[in-house]
Amino acid sequence: MCGIFAYLGEKTNAGELILQGLTSLEYRGYDSWGVAIKKENSKLHVEKHPGKIGEATFPPFTASSGIGHTRWATHGGVTAANAHPHVSCNDEVVLVHNGIVENFEELKQNLQKAGHHFKSETDSEVIAHLLEEEMKNETDLKEVVLRVFRMLTGMSAIIVFFPGTNQFFAIKNGSPLVYSGTQSEQILASDAVALIPYTNNVFFLPDYELLEMNPHGARLYDETGTEKSLKTVTLEIDKSQVEKGAFAHFMIKEIHEQAAIVKQLTKKTDQIQNLATAIQKSNRFYFVGCGSAYYAALCGEYLFSKIAKIHANSSFGSEFSYHLDFIDNTSTVMAVSQSGETIDIISGLQKAREKGAHIMALVNVLGSTLYRTADSSFLLGAGPEKAVCSTKAFVAQITAIFLLAHTMAHTVDKGTKDLFNAAREITSILEREKSIQELAEKIVKSKNIFVLGRGISYPGALESALKIKEVCYIHAEGFAGGELKHGVIALIEKGTPVIIYNPEDETYEDSLSSAYEVKARGAYVIGISSKPNPVFDAYIEVKNCGEATIIPNVVIAQLLGYYLALAKNLDPDKPRNLAKSVTVK
Ligand code: M6R
């Protein structure tokens, strides 16, 4: 969701650098933006705008420090006034905030009584005024920030910029804040991706610790204000991974990376064995995820049952709190998440932890909240996923869960062989990309698209429909093939595109029957199978790779979604209203 980028260094074009930093965070999703810089020998300059950064340039002021923010509106509409940074009445405090101040109304009333004038409708602005108020009683700025942060309820990450002294303070109890410092410049950001153009050595700020960044360097304090040492980690990400390169969009670049990711994951069997050992010690096992990660979790239910003969339940992150009755200290809960920051998962997991469950995290972002707080974590290693819609992280999640199931079944060699076949099929589909583009152009005027699958192809159908609807805004639904006659079939009209997953497994004949049934009602049937059939109006071949066939099958829907978006002249990387990492409930 919101993005933060703060700069302090030798370069004198801070405004431009902050704008570049914010642009690298655009993928998180936002609806307005703002930058505040301290002009050399002069006052603060603040720019705030609704909408996207686009081609915006920053006035060529000489400035070596400042802070910027991209906002995804929660409290207060999308206006320039509600965009961050927020500035105190006396212009001495500049604030950016990610998260929600749950007690803002009460705090605001008290501040208004004390004479503070509010310029926005946001919850965040109270923090700037609280800081100004507290500075009347305390001169030590670190004390001021620590005290004010204690007054806030809810989960927040803030960076405070005091332009008068050129000091920045960062503190959080939720969304990440990351610091990097070289001899010539220091940066604070909400996402390590923004730091990669500068350095790979970064520091992830732990909850409730305070980081001070000033022209002499950085200092870290615990929550009592006692100084402690700051140890950086080295990120294994290179610049090419955060750039589009020769591709038109991040989405298509990330789709193309998937065959390599699948093969790469087969080398992580030792780490997967550790997860398997912990799961096998527990009595109950739960997967928890949201959106695409939930569909990967649902695939996990089928894979655990079929391959490992282990019972698993899967739940949406937002529903998991209502399933806690059976969780105890013999349970294992695995969070499946690209970002590792999804609040619906984090809050459900906190309750499971209180009941003694072992918490596992399958995440793609090093240093993320789930990665740091889980009892055992597995890093997917898919590299930064910058398109808002998940493609390669979803494929990495299924691949890891597939390998985990085979590890528990002691059939890793068979699993690895299936995955190499799946990777080969992804490559083969990408060689036929043009035909999927033509199919997209043929069905782009459709009002509805349906996807049917049985067995593990059912969660595959759900994920496929999500991929289509979120990037091209055509209504798409995934259904279990067997549900057709229980109501779904009423939706089929002449020409409605229906994608049928028809892999060569125990669902083969029944899925074919579904194809005939929708065809009889006029559907345009798109068959995805290893065998052609006269019932298919369009046929996309995917050779059988056992249970791993789901992986190339979903890649077809990713490509279809991508080309449908292009056919509608939409930007597939930035679907409307969506945020990459959903850090508010
Ligand atoms: O970062 P996470 O994997 O926890 O995110 C979960 C969902 O928000 C995410 O998968 C979302 O559904 C995407 N838009 C799917 O493309």
Residues whose N, C-alpha, C, O or C-beta is under 5 A from the ligand:
A	BS01	M6R	C290 G291 S292 A293 V336 S337 Q338 S339 G340 T342 V388 C389 S390 K580 V582
